[in-house]
Amino acid sequence: MAQIIRSFLCKNYITLQHGFRGSIYNQLRWRRKEPKRKPLWMPTAKSKLFRIPQHPYVSEEEKDLIDDLLDEYYIKLESLRKLFQEELKQKFEDEGFSLKKQQESKENFLSLLEENKKENERIKLIREETLERLFQEKALKLLEFQEQKKVEDENIKLKVDEIVRKEKEKVAGYITYENLDEAIEKAMENPVNYNFCIDVNGSLKWEGKPPAHFEEEMKRRMDESIAKN
């Protein structure tokens, strides 16, 4: 049957669905040949019916050695079996003790767990109280900051109002198109002169009539320079 399939594949070059050509042929080609054996239900062949197989010769010394080795093997095997039995027995005893110890450890763990739970509750209350206290302190500081900011804003507002008031007062003395003639007449009636000199005694000598504010300012500067020297 295998030869029929092989010859069929070699002649026709079957192409499979995935495009691999001759894959079945290659599988049959490299397959190991199995030896032909007689089925179990067939009887012994006539040529081998009365055949007596020849066993290899073993000397007496070798037999004794094999017996000694077997005895040693069985003795060691029995000793190992007893050792394993003792270890298994000890293990069962240890497991019984271990179960008791595990129960005690479990009870101890549960008690520690309960104690830990109580401690956590206590720490939780302390933490909540601390957070509440910090919140109140921060709220109080915030209120104080708001009050301080309000006072600072009021002070700034007062300063701005004062500056505005002074500027309004200065505006009253500004020369505009409406009061230009009046200002010219006033300047002609009250002439002022900014020219001055200093004599050897350090006194100010004005060429004409100086402005009042300018004269006071120059005197103040002279006094400061004399005090520094």
N, CA, C and O of each residue as an XYZ file, in Angstrom:
916
protein
N       0.828     -1.210      0.000
C       0.000      0.000      0.000
C       0.865      1.263      0.000
O       0.591      2.225     -0.717
N       1.919      1.232      0.827
C       2.813      2.390      0.882
C       3.499      2.616     -0.454
O       3.692      3.757     -0.875
N       3.874      1.508     -1.133
C       4.512      1.653     -2.439
C       3.553      2.222     -3.465
O       3.957      2.990     -4.338
N       2.280      1.850     -3.367
C       1.282      2.371     -4.313
C       1.109      3.870     -4.126
O       1.065      4.623     -5.099
N       1.009      4.313     -2.840
C       0.840      5.745     -2.560
C       2.065      6.526     -3.000
O       1.947      7.624     -3.545
N       3.277      5.943     -2.756
C       4.510      6.630     -3.126
C       4.596      6.818     -4.636
O       4.960      7.895     -5.108
N       4.264      5.777     -5.393
C       4.320      5.890     -6.846
C       3.286      6.876     -7.359
O       3.531      7.603     -8.322
N       2.120      6.896     -6.705
C       1.070      7.836     -7.129
C       1.498      9.282     -6.890
O       1.258     10.148     -7.731
N       2.131      9.545     -5.746
C       2.573     10.902     -5.435
C       3.707     11.337     -6.338
O       3.763     12.495     -6.753
N       4.613     10.423     -6.649
C       5.734     10.775     -7.513
C       5.263     11.125     -8.926
O       5.855     11.983     -9.581
N       4.228     10.479     -9.388
C       3.763     10.726    -10.745
C       2.901     11.980    -10.843
O       2.962     12.688    -11.849
N       2.107     12.266     -9.827
C       1.108     13.337     -9.942
C       1.485     14.621     -9.213
O       0.898     15.662     -9.510
N       2.444     14.605     -8.263
C       2.872     15.812     -7.521
C       1.656     16.537     -6.933
O       1.289     17.637     -7.348
N       1.071     15.886     -5.978
C      -0.146     16.460     -5.375
C       0.179     17.800     -4.727
O       1.146     17.928     -3.975
N      -0.638     18.780     -5.031
C      -0.525     20.105     -4.408
C      -1.595     20.232     -3.338
O      -2.782     20.088     -3.632
N      -1.187     20.505     -2.073
C      -2.140     20.599     -0.972
C      -2.799     21.969     -0.955
O      -2.460     22.847     -1.749
N      -3.755     22.142     -0.028
C      -4.513     23.389      0.053
C      -3.616     24.570      0.361
O      -3.860     25.652     -0.174
N      -2.599     24.433      1.186
C      -1.722     25.534      1.573
C      -0.554     25.731      0.612
O       0.315     26.562      0.875
N      -0.511     25.010     -0.461
C       0.520     25.261     -1.462
C       1.795     24.485     -1.273
O       2.781     24.795     -1.941
N       1.840     23.473     -0.387
C       3.057     22.691     -0.173
C       2.995     21.464     -1.091
O       2.132     20.601     -0.928
N       3.897     21.398     -2.032
C       3.881     20.315     -3.016
C       4.759     19.166     -2.544
O       5.903     19.361     -2.135
N       4.213     17.999     -2.608
C       4.977     16.802     -2.308
C       5.257     16.573     -0.849
O       6.181     15.823     -0.533
N       4.486     17.196      0.104
C       4.769     17.014      1.521
C       4.438     15.606      1.973
O       5.154     15.035      2.796
N       3.365     15.039      1.449
C       3.006     13.656      1.819
C       4.077     12.695      1.319
O       4.425     11.729      1.998
N       4.593     12.970      0.127
C       5.651     12.120     -0.412
C       6.892     12.153      0.470
O       7.502     11.112      0.712
N       7.270     13.316      0.946
C       8.446     13.434      1.809
C       8.233     12.702      3.125
O       9.154     12.075      3.647
N       7.015     12.780      3.663
C       6.741     12.056      4.908
C       6.892     10.552      4.709
O       7.473      9.873      5.555
N       6.385     10.036      3.622
C       6.507      8.601      3.366
C       7.947      8.215      3.038
O       8.375      7.095      3.317
N       8.684      9.140      2.450
C      10.050      8.837      2.047
C      10.946      8.635      3.252
O      11.737      7.692      3.288
N      10.829      9.532      4.266
C      11.726      9.480      5.414
C      11.143      8.684      6.569
O      11.687      8.724      7.673
N      10.075      7.979      6.352
C       9.486      7.162      7.414
C      10.359      5.934      7.672
O      10.822      5.269      6.745
N      10.572      5.650      8.984
C      11.413      4.495      9.352
C      10.654      3.198      9.073
O       9.477      3.060      9.405
N      11.351      2.268      8.462
C      10.740      0.983      8.152
C      10.626      0.135      9.406
O      11.618     -0.118     10.090
N       9.418     -0.300      9.700
C       9.197     -1.143     10.872
C       9.422     -2.608     10.491
O       8.988     -3.056      9.429
N      10.111     -3.355     11.377
C      10.334     -4.780     11.057
C       9.024     -5.574     11.105
O       8.137     -5.318     11.918
N       8.950     -6.519     10.222
C       7.753     -7.359     10.184
C       7.827     -8.406     11.280
O       8.819     -9.125     11.405
N       6.771     -8.483     12.070
C       6.716     -9.439     13.177
C       5.485    -10.321     13.012
O       4.493     -9.962     12.376
N       5.608    -11.495     13.621
C       4.497    -12.438     13.560
C       3.422    -12.030     14.552
O       3.757    -11.678     15.683
N       2.163    -12.060     14.189
C       1.099    -11.719     15.153
C       1.121    -12.653     16.350
O       1.616    -13.776     16.258
N       0.578    -12.186     17.487
C       0.604    -12.972     18.717
C      -0.289    -14.207     18.647
O      -0.037    -15.200     19.329
N      -1.313    -14.144     17.834
C      -2.258    -15.266     17.799
C      -1.758    -16.441     16.960
O      -2.371    -17.509     16.961
N      -0.620    -16.246     16.226
C      -0.093    -17.339     15.410
C       0.775    -18.263     16.269
O       1.477    -17.775     17.154
N       0.750    -19.607     16.033
C       1.539    -20.542     16.853
C       3.020    -20.490     16.499
O       3.435    -19.797     15.570
N       3.815    -21.256     17.280
C       5.254    -21.322     17.044
C       5.535    -22.003     15.708
O       4.839    -22.939     15.312
N       6.550    -21.523     15.035
C       6.909    -22.107     13.743
C       7.414    -23.536     13.931
O       7.942    -23.886     14.987
N       7.247    -24.349     12.903
C       7.659    -25.749     12.998
C       9.167    -25.876     13.129
O       9.664    -26.809     13.760
N       9.897    -24.939     12.533
C      11.356    -25.022     12.600
C      11.895    -24.680     13.982
O      13.036    -25.009     14.306
N      11.075    -24.017     14.800
C      11.523    -23.612     16.125
C      10.683    -24.248     17.229
O      10.704    -23.798     18.375
N       9.959    -25.277     16.881
C       9.039    -25.865     17.846
C       9.782    -26.575     18.970
O       9.426    -26.392     20.134
N      10.792    -27.371     18.671
C      11.529    -28.129     19.685
C      12.923    -27.550     19.938
O      13.821    -28.261     20.388
N      13.101    -26.265     19.648
C      14.404    -25.634     19.845
C      14.601    -25.297     21.320
O      13.713    -24.723     21.950
N      15.766    -25.653     21.875
C      16.093    -25.359     23.273
C      17.115    -24.231     23.278
O      18.226    -24.409     22.779
N      16.765    -23.081     23.829
C      17.721    -21.954     23.815
C      18.904    -22.235     24.730
O      18.750    -22.803     25.811
N      20.069    -21.835     24.287
C      21.279    -22.036     25.046
C      21.537    -20.803     25.928
O      21.771    -19.706     25.420
N      21.490    -20.999     27.252
C      21.735    -19.901     28.191
C      23.231    -19.714     28.380
O      23.992    -20.677     28.293
N      23.649    -18.513     28.632
C      25.090    -18.277     28.829
C      25.593    -18.982     30.086
O      24.868    -19.111     31.073
N      26.819    -19.426     30.036
C      27.408    -20.135     31.167
C      27.848    -19.133     32.229
O      28.482    -18.123     31.924
N      27.492    -19.437     33.509
C      27.872    -18.606     34.652
C      28.597    -19.505     35.640
O      28.080    -20.551     36.031
N      29.793    -19.095     36.043
C      30.586    -19.912     36.960
C      30.023    -19.828     38.373
O      29.219    -18.951     38.690
N      30.475    -20.779     39.230
C      29.999    -20.813     40.613
C      30.455    -19.577     41.381
O      29.696    -19.033     42.183
N      31.666    -19.137     41.149
C      32.163    -17.944     41.852
C      31.322    -16.708     41.508
O      30.999    -15.879     42.359
N      30.986    -16.630     40.214
C      30.166    -15.482     39.804
C      28.767    -15.573     40.404
O      28.188    -14.553     40.777
N      28.217    -16.789     40.500
C      26.905    -16.953     41.129
C      26.942    -16.536     42.590
O      26.044    -15.849     43.077
N      28.013    -16.967     43.296
C      28.136    -16.575     44.707
C      28.238    -15.048     44.851
O      27.631    -14.442     45.734
N      29.023    -14.460     43.953
C      29.154    -12.998     44.005
C      27.815    -12.315     43.760
O      27.472    -11.340     44.428
N      27.058    -12.842     42.788
C      25.735    -12.257     42.506
C      24.813    -12.415     43.695
O      24.069    -11.494     44.032
N      24.854    -13.593     44.346
C      24.007    -13.802     45.527
C      24.385    -12.841     46.653
O      23.514    -12.270     47.310
N      25.680    -12.668     46.866
C      26.118    -11.727     47.917
C      25.664    -10.289     47.610
O      25.198     -9.560     48.484
N      25.816     -9.928     46.370
C      25.387     -8.571     45.987
C      23.880     -8.395     46.150
O      23.408     -7.343     46.581
N      23.128     -9.451     45.796
C      21.669     -9.364     45.968
C      21.295     -9.275     47.438
O      20.413     -8.503     47.812
N      21.975    -10.076     48.285
C      21.697     -9.999     49.723
C      22.005     -8.599     50.266
O      21.228     -8.036     51.036
N      23.138     -8.055     49.856
C      23.490     -6.702     50.297
C      22.453     -5.683     49.818
O      22.075     -4.762     50.543
N      22.011     -5.876     48.585
C      21.009     -4.951     48.035
C      19.712     -5.010     48.838
O      19.147     -3.974     49.188
N      19.242     -6.226     49.130
C      17.975     -6.355     49.863
C      18.103     -5.837     51.296
O      17.166     -5.254     51.842
N      19.279     -6.059     51.901
C      19.487     -5.541     53.263
C      19.443     -4.012     53.265
O      18.788     -3.397     54.107
N      20.144     -3.420     52.317
C      20.127     -1.951     52.237
C      18.725     -1.429     51.922
O      18.286     -0.405     52.446
N      18.042     -2.162     51.053
C      16.679     -1.746     50.716
C      15.774     -1.803     51.938
O      14.953     -0.909     52.143
N      15.915     -2.845     52.751
C      15.097     -2.958     53.964
C      15.459     -1.868     54.970
O      14.582     -1.295     55.618
N      16.746     -1.588     55.095
C      17.153     -0.526     56.025
C      16.599      0.831     55.578
O      16.149      1.627     56.402
N      16.637      1.082     54.291
C      16.060      2.333     53.791
C      14.560      2.390     54.021
O      14.013      3.443     54.350
N      13.889      1.243     53.844
C      12.448      1.206     54.075
C      12.120      1.533     55.527
O      11.201      2.303     55.805
N      12.883      0.938     56.461
C      12.644      1.233     57.879
C      12.963      2.697     58.205
O      12.261      3.340     58.985
N      14.042      3.209     57.586
C      14.386      4.614     57.811
C      13.261      5.538     57.347
O      12.893      6.489     58.036
N      12.731      5.240     56.177
C      11.632      6.064     55.658
C      10.387      5.939     56.532
O       9.658      6.911     56.725
N      10.145      4.732     57.062
C       8.997      4.553     57.953
C       9.155      5.380     59.224
O       8.204      6.010     59.687
N      10.369      5.373     59.785
C      10.611      6.180     60.989
C      10.463      7.679     60.692
O       9.879      8.428     61.475
N      10.995      8.086     59.564
C      10.857      9.504     59.208
C       9.398      9.889     58.989
O       8.964     10.973     59.379
N       8.648      8.984     58.359
C       7.228      9.264     58.137
C       6.460      9.310     59.450
O       5.581     10.153     59.634
N       6.797      8.398     60.366
C       6.156      8.407     61.679
C       6.472      9.699     62.427
O       5.592     10.328     63.015
N       7.762     10.082     62.392
C       8.154     11.329     63.046
C       7.457     12.529     62.403
O       7.092     13.495     63.073
N       7.287     12.436     61.106
C       6.606     13.525     60.403
C       5.158     13.644     60.852
O       4.654     14.749     61.058
N       4.483     12.495     61.005
C       3.095     12.528     61.474
C       3.011     13.107     62.882
O       2.115     13.892     63.194
N       3.975     12.701     63.740
C       3.977     13.256     65.095
C       4.230     14.764     65.074
O       3.595     15.534     65.795
N       5.174     15.153     64.228
C       5.458     16.587     64.121
C       4.264     17.355     63.568
O       4.005     18.494     63.957
N       3.541     16.712     62.653
C       2.363     17.378     62.101
C       1.287     17.566     63.158
O       0.603     18.588     63.193
N       1.145     16.541     64.037
C       0.184     16.706     65.130
C       0.581     17.847     66.044
O      -0.251     18.674     66.419
N       1.864     17.888     66.401
C       2.351     19.001     67.217
C       2.252     20.314     66.451
O       1.954     21.367     67.014
N       2.514     20.216     65.143
C       2.443     21.421     64.320
C       1.017     21.948     64.235
O       0.801     23.160     64.216
N       0.039     21.037     64.184
C      -1.362     21.481     64.147
C      -1.727     22.226     65.420
O      -2.397     23.258     65.390
N      -1.266     21.674     66.549
C      -1.532     22.358     67.816
C      -0.843     23.715     67.852
O      -1.411     24.717     68.287
N       0.400     23.712     67.378
C       1.134     24.975     67.357
C       0.491     25.966     66.395
O       0.448     27.167     66.659
N      -0.011     25.444     65.269
C      -0.694     26.317     64.323
C      -1.954     26.919     64.930
O      -2.263     28.089     64.704
N      -2.691     26.104     65.713
C      -3.890     26.620     66.365
C      -3.535     27.727     67.360
O      -4.194     28.764     67.426
N      -2.468     27.475     68.135
C      -2.034     28.507     69.080
C      -1.568     29.768     68.348
O      -1.852     30.891     68.764
N      -0.848     29.552     67.254
C      -0.386     30.710     66.482
C      -1.561     31.478     65.892
O      -1.545     32.707     65.820
N      -2.581     30.733     65.470
C      -3.764     31.390     64.913
C      -4.480     32.219     65.965
O      -4.882     33.354     65.707
N      -4.639     31.637     67.176
C      -5.285     32.386     68.253
C      -4.464     33.619     68.627
O      -5.003     34.705     68.837
N      -3.142     33.424     68.704
C      -2.275     34.563     69.007
C      -2.366     35.636     67.925
O      -2.373     36.832     68.214
N      -2.432     35.187     66.687
C      -2.553     36.137     65.579
C      -3.869     36.902     65.642
O      -3.900     38.109     65.402
N      -4.960     36.200     65.965
C      -6.261     36.871     66.059
C      -6.268     37.899     67.181
O      -6.818     38.990     67.034
N      -5.639     37.533     68.324
C      -5.577     38.494     69.430
C      -4.742     39.719     69.041
O      -5.107     40.857     69.336
N      -3.613     39.458     68.372
C      -2.795     40.581     67.910
C      -3.532     41.424     66.874
O      -3.397     42.647     66.833
N      -4.310     40.744     66.042
C      -5.084     41.473     65.038
C      -6.120     42.378     65.690
O      -6.319     43.516     65.265
N      -6.783     41.859     66.732
C      -7.766     42.673     67.447
C      -7.087     43.863     68.137
O      -7.588     44.987     68.106
N      -5.938     43.588     68.756
C      -5.205     44.674     69.400
C      -4.746     45.716     68.380
O      -4.795     46.920     68.631
N      -4.300     45.225     67.230
C      -3.891     46.149     66.172
C      -5.072     46.983     65.679
O      -4.914     48.162     65.363
N      -6.246     46.374     65.615
C      -7.444     47.108     65.203
C      -7.764     48.220     66.191
O      -8.079     49.341     65.792
N      -7.683     47.907     67.489
C      -7.943     48.934     68.504
C      -6.914     50.067     68.407
O      -7.253     51.246     68.509
N      -5.657     49.680     68.209
C      -4.617     50.702     68.093
C      -4.848     51.586     66.863
O      -4.629     52.797     66.905
N      -5.290     50.964     65.779
C      -5.590     51.743     64.580
C      -6.738     52.715     64.818
O      -6.704     53.847     64.335
N      -7.760     52.278     65.564
C      -8.874     53.171     65.885
C      -8.392     54.350     66.727
O      -8.807     55.489     66.515
N      -7.507     54.060     67.688
C      -6.989     55.134     68.535
C      -6.167     56.133     67.709
O      -6.315     57.347     67.851
N      -5.312     55.603     66.857
C      -4.511     56.480     65.998
C      -5.411     57.281     65.052
O      -5.135     58.441     64.748
N      -6.482     56.646     64.599
C      -7.413     57.343     63.705
C      -8.053     58.534     64.404
O      -8.159     59.615     63.825
N      -8.486     58.334     65.664
C      -9.088     59.438     66.418
C      -8.076     60.565     66.634
O      -8.399     61.744     66.483
N      -6.835     60.180     66.993
C      -5.796     61.203     67.190
C      -5.542     61.967     65.891
O      -5.396     63.189     65.899
N      -5.491     61.234     64.772
C      -5.251     61.885     63.486
C      -6.393     62.833     63.133
O      -6.157     63.944     62.657
N      -7.632     62.397     63.365
C      -8.769     63.267     63.064
C      -8.751     64.520     63.933
O      -9.020     65.620     63.449
N      -8.431     64.353     65.224
C      -8.351     65.526     66.098
C      -7.242     66.478     65.643
O      -7.417     67.696     65.628
N      -6.102     65.896     65.273
C      -4.988     66.736     64.809
C      -5.353     67.485     63.529
O      -5.066     68.674     63.391
N      -5.988     66.778     62.598
C      -6.387     67.424     61.351
C      -7.415     68.521     61.590
O      -7.367     69.575     60.956
N      -8.356     68.265     62.518
C      -9.355     69.286     62.835
C      -8.691     70.515     63.455
O      -9.035     71.650     63.125
N      -7.732     70.273     64.361
C      -7.033     71.391     64.993
C      -6.239     72.187     63.953
O      -6.264     73.418     63.961
N      -5.544     71.494     63.071
C      -4.789     72.190     62.030
C      -5.711     72.969     61.098
O      -5.381     74.066     60.645
N      -6.879     72.378     60.820
C      -7.839     73.074     59.958
C      -8.334     74.353     60.618
O      -8.447     75.393     59.970
N      -8.628     74.269     61.922
C      -9.085     75.462     62.635
C      -7.990     76.531     62.668
O      -8.261     77.717     62.487
N      -6.736     76.088     62.906
C      -5.632     77.053     62.927
C      -5.459     77.727     61.563
O      -5.265     78.939     61.481
N      -5.531     76.933     60.502
C      -5.390     77.513     59.172
C      -6.553     78.445     58.845
O      -6.365     79.486     58.217
N      -7.776     78.058     59.282
C      -8.929     78.930     59.046
C      -8.766     80.250     59.788
O      -9.083     81.314     59.257
N      -8.256     80.169     61.051
C      -8.036     81.391     61.823
C      -6.966     82.268     61.160
O      -7.127     83.484     61.061
N      -5.879     81.643     60.709
C      -4.837     82.411     60.025
C      -5.369     83.046     58.743
O      -4.994     84.163     58.388
N      -6.244     82.320     58.057
C      -6.824     82.866     56.835
C      -7.702     84.075     57.136
O      -7.679     85.068     56.409
N      -8.478     83.980     58.218
C      -9.306     85.126     58.603
C      -8.440     86.321     58.983
O      -8.722     87.455     58.597
N      -7.374     86.049     59.751
C      -6.463     87.139     60.113
C      -5.821     87.757     58.868
O      -5.679     88.975     58.767
N      -5.441     86.899     57.932
C      -4.844     87.415     56.699
C      -5.848     88.265     55.921
O      -5.491     89.301     55.361
N      -7.106     87.821     55.891
C      -8.133     88.597     55.198
C      -8.351     89.946     55.865
O      -8.486     90.966     55.190
N      -8.385     89.945     57.208
C      -8.549     91.212     57.922
C      -7.367     92.140     57.660
O      -7.541     93.334     57.416
N      -6.145     91.564     57.716
C      -4.954     92.369     57.450
C      -4.963     92.904     56.023
O      -4.605     94.056     55.777
N      -5.373     92.061     55.096
C      -5.458     92.505     53.698
C      -6.495     93.608     53.548
O      -6.305     94.549     52.777
N      -7.581     93.489     54.281
C      -8.621     94.521     54.214
C      -8.098     95.853     54.744
O      -8.348     96.908     54.161
N      -7.354     95.787     55.880
C      -6.777     97.012     56.448
C      -5.765     97.625     55.483
O      -5.744     98.839     55.282
N      -4.918     96.765     54.879
C      -3.937     97.278     53.919
C      -4.626     97.919     52.722
O      -4.187     98.957     52.228
N      -5.696     97.303     52.263
C      -6.440     97.891     51.147
C      -7.025     99.247     51.525
O      -7.024    100.180     50.722
N      -7.531     99.347     52.770
C      -8.070    100.627     53.226
C      -6.977    101.692     53.280
O      -7.189    102.835     52.876
N      -5.791    101.296     53.790
C      -4.678    102.250     53.852
C      -4.251    102.699     52.456
O      -3.992    103.877     52.214
N      -4.186    101.724     51.544
C      -3.825    102.081     50.165
C      -4.869    103.014     49.560
O      -4.544    103.961     48.844
N      -6.133    102.720     49.869
C      -7.203    103.581     49.351
C      -7.085    104.999     49.900
O      -7.276    105.973     49.172
N      -6.761    105.109     51.214
C      -6.597    106.438     51.811
C      -5.424    107.180     51.180
O      -5.512    108.375     50.896
N      -4.306    106.445     50.962
C      -3.152    107.089     50.333
C      -3.479    107.562     48.921
O      -3.087    108.653     48.506
N      -4.200    106.725     48.202
C      -4.585    107.108     46.839
C      -5.501    108.325     46.861
O      -5.366    109.239     46.048
N      -6.447    108.318     47.821
C      -7.347    109.480     47.938
C      -6.561    110.749     48.270
O      -6.855    111.827     47.754
N      -5.543    110.602     49.154
C      -4.731    111.765     49.502
C      -3.958    112.278     48.290
O      -3.874    113.483     48.051
N      -3.393    111.332     47.524
C      -2.668    111.744     46.317
C      -3.603    112.430     45.328
O      -3.251    113.435     44.712
N      -4.805    111.863     45.190
C      -5.784    112.466     44.271
C      -6.174    113.865     44.741
O      -6.306    114.791     43.940
N      -6.359    114.000     46.073
C      -6.730    115.315     46.613
C      -5.635    116.347     46.344
O      -5.916    117.474     45.937
N      -4.367    115.941     46.579
C      -3.267    116.873     46.329
C      -3.173    117.240     44.853
O      -2.913    118.388     44.495
N      -3.392    116.237     44.007
C      -3.343    116.528     42.579
C      -4.463    117.476     42.175
O      -4.289    118.339     41.314
N      -5.616    117.297     42.812
C      -6.719    118.226     42.521
C      -6.377    119.640     42.973
O      -6.695    120.618     42.296
N      -5.711    119.732     44.151
C      -5.295    121.056     44.614
C      -4.282    121.678     43.662
O      -4.318    122.881     43.405
N      -3.369    120.843     43.136
C      -2.404    121.367     42.177
C      -3.087    121.794     40.883
O      -2.697    122.774     40.248
N      -4.100    121.048     40.513
C      -4.813    121.383     39.281
C      -5.438    122.761     39.371
O      -5.544    123.475     38.375
N      -5.860    123.135     40.603
C      -6.480    124.459     40.771
C      -5.503    125.573     40.424
O      -5.931    126.648     40.005
N      -4.175    125.340     40.589
C      -3.183    126.359     40.273
C      -2.616    126.263     38.879
O      -1.756    127.062     38.507
N      -3.087    125.278     38.078
C      -2.582    125.136     36.722
C      -3.081    126.287     35.843
O      -4.173    126.821     36.044
N      -2.262    126.643     34.883
C      -2.631    127.690     33.921
C      -3.369    127.045     32.756
O      -2.820    126.195     32.055
N      -4.595    127.447     32.559
C      -5.416    126.941     31.466
C      -5.699    128.067     30.471
O      -5.294    129.214     30.666
N      -6.388    127.713     29.428
C      -6.717    128.728     28.417
C      -7.644    129.798     28.973
O      -7.592    130.954     28.552
N      -8.505    129.405     29.931
C      -9.451    130.364     30.483
C      -8.765    131.389     31.383
O      -9.103    132.572     31.333
N      -7.797    130.953     32.213
C      -7.142    131.882     33.153
C      -5.752    132.306     32.689
O      -4.929    132.724     33.503
N      -5.489    132.204     31.409
C      -4.169    132.557     30.894
C      -3.888    134.054     31.067
O      -2.801    134.422     31.513
N      -4.830    134.909     30.730
C      -4.616    136.362     30.862
C      -4.395    136.757     32.307
O      -3.536    137.583     32.615
N      -5.173    136.165     33.183
C      -5.026    136.470     34.614
C      -3.659    136.047     35.118
O      -3.042    136.774     35.896
N      -3.171    134.888     34.694
C      -1.857    134.420     35.130
C      -0.754    135.325     34.613
O       0.231    135.561     35.312
N      -0.906    135.839     33.384
C       0.118    136.741     32.834
C       0.159    138.041     33.632
O       1.233    138.539     33.969
N      -1.020    138.585     33.929
C      -1.058    139.819     34.718
C      -0.454    139.610     36.099
O       0.267    140.475     36.596
N      -0.743    138.465     36.728
C      -0.208    138.172     38.059
C       1.300    138.023     38.015
O       1.989    138.485     38.924
N       1.826    137.394     36.985
C       3.274    137.221     36.864
C       3.972    138.553     36.631
O       5.073    138.782     37.131
N       3.334    139.419     35.878
C       3.931    140.733     35.636
C       3.905    141.593     36.887
O       4.824    142.376     37.125
N       2.842    141.448     37.700
C       2.767    142.229     38.937
C       3.729    141.693     39.992
O       4.236    142.472     40.799
N       3.991    140.419     40.010
C       4.872    139.799     41.017
C       6.022    139.084     40.308
O       5.999    137.858     40.196
N       7.009    139.807     39.834
C       8.130    139.156     39.144
C       9.012    138.400     40.142
O       9.191    138.839     41.278
N       9.552    137.277     39.714
C      10.455    136.465     40.537
C      11.712    136.191     39.742
O      11.702    136.205     38.511
N      12.810    135.937     40.468
C      14.096    135.695     39.838
C      14.770    134.532     40.563
O      14.881    134.533     41.789
N      15.209    133.559     39.805
C      15.843    132.372     40.382
C      17.352    132.506     40.472
O      18.005    131.582     40.957
N      17.931    133.593     40.037
C      19.383    133.757     40.063
C      19.831    134.131     41.472
O      19.224    134.978     42.127
N      20.901    133.486     41.926
C      21.442    133.780     43.246
C      22.921    133.477     43.234
O      23.457    132.875     42.303
N      23.585    133.933     44.340
C      24.999    133.644     44.539
C      25.255    133.472     46.021
O      24.410    133.785     46.860
N      26.452    132.961     46.326
C      26.827    132.720     47.722
C      28.054    133.552     48.019
O      29.053    133.469     47.305
N      27.988    134.364     49.079
C      29.131    135.205     49.429
C      30.145    134.417     50.235
O      29.980    133.216     50.450
N      31.197    135.093     50.681
C      32.270    134.425     51.424
C      31.788    133.905     52.763
O      32.372    132.970     53.311
N      30.762    134.480     53.281
C      30.229    134.026     54.573
C      29.256    132.861     54.434
O      28.778    132.321     55.431
N      28.964    132.475     53.187
C      28.051    131.365     52.970
C      26.602    131.778     52.931
O      25.719    130.926     53.030
N      26.333    133.043     52.793
C      24.947    133.503     52.734
C      24.489    133.575     51.287
O      25.289    133.782     50.374
N      23.189    133.401     51.096
C      22.599    133.465     49.767
C      22.269    134.910     49.423
O      21.684    135.640     50.223
N      22.652    135.300     48.233
C      22.350    136.630     47.737
C      21.528    136.486     46.465
O      21.999    135.940     45.467
N      20.293    136.983     46.510
C      19.380    136.859     45.379
C      19.454    138.098     44.518
O      19.616    139.213     45.013
N      19.334    137.884     43.224
C      19.353    139.010     42.292
C      18.057    139.800     42.352
O      18.079    141.028     42.270
N      16.990    139.151     42.485
C      15.684    139.793     42.599
C      14.893    139.150     43.723
O      15.446    138.716     44.734
N      13.577    139.100     43.519
C      12.718    138.463     44.505
C      12.547    136.998     44.122
O      11.975    136.695     43.075
N      13.032    136.091     44.954
C      12.905    134.670     44.605
C      11.525    134.136     45.016
O      10.839    134.755     45.829
N      11.122    132.994     44.458
C       9.891    132.355     44.932
C      10.061    131.884     46.375
O      11.153    131.503     46.796
N       8.970    131.919     47.115
C       9.054    131.585     48.537
C       9.486    130.132     48.750
O      10.355    129.850     49.575
N       8.883    129.230     48.012
C       9.207    127.817     48.215
C      10.633    127.513     47.767
O      11.305    126.675     48.368
N      11.101    128.188     46.716
C      12.455    127.950     46.237
C      13.488    128.480     47.225
O      14.526    127.856     47.443
N      13.195    129.642     47.825
C      14.107    130.208     48.816
C      14.219    129.305     50.031
O      15.318    129.094     50.544
N      13.106    128.772     50.496
C      13.128    127.866     51.649
C      13.884    126.581     51.318
O      14.614    126.055     52.158
N      13.715    126.089     50.128
C      14.393    124.864     49.727
C      15.900    125.067     49.672
O      16.650    124.195     50.113
N      16.355    126.182     49.149
C      17.783    126.456     49.067
C      18.390    126.641     50.452
O      19.514    126.204     50.698
N      17.654    127.290     51.364
C      18.151    127.452     52.729
C      18.292    126.086     53.407
O      19.264    125.839     54.120
N      17.345    125.231     53.188
C      17.411    123.899     53.812
C      18.612    123.112     53.298
O      19.288    122.433     54.071
N      18.876    123.200     52.011
C      20.023    122.496     51.441
C      21.338    123.063     51.967
O      22.276    122.316     52.243
N      21.402    124.393     52.105
C      22.618    125.011     52.633
C      22.867    124.574     54.069
O      24.002    124.273     54.438
N      21.809    124.538     54.885
C      21.957    124.101     56.280
C      22.426    122.650     56.352
O      23.262    122.318     57.193
N      21.914    121.794     55.501
C      22.315    120.380     55.507
C      23.771    120.229     55.104
O      24.492    119.431     55.703
N      24.218    120.971     54.111
C      25.615    120.873     53.685
C      26.562    121.383     54.755
O      27.640    120.821     54.949
N      26.161    122.471     55.470
C      27.001    123.000     56.551
C      27.080    122.005     57.696
O      28.140    121.826     58.297
N      25.946    121.347     58.002
C      25.931    120.372     59.094
C      26.818    119.166     58.765
O      27.476    118.629     59.656
N      26.844    118.740     57.519
C      27.682    117.606     57.123
C      29.158    117.958     57.202
O      29.975    117.131     57.605
N      29.502    119.179     56.819
C      30.910    119.574     56.852
C      31.379    119.832     58.283
O      32.542    120.175     58.499
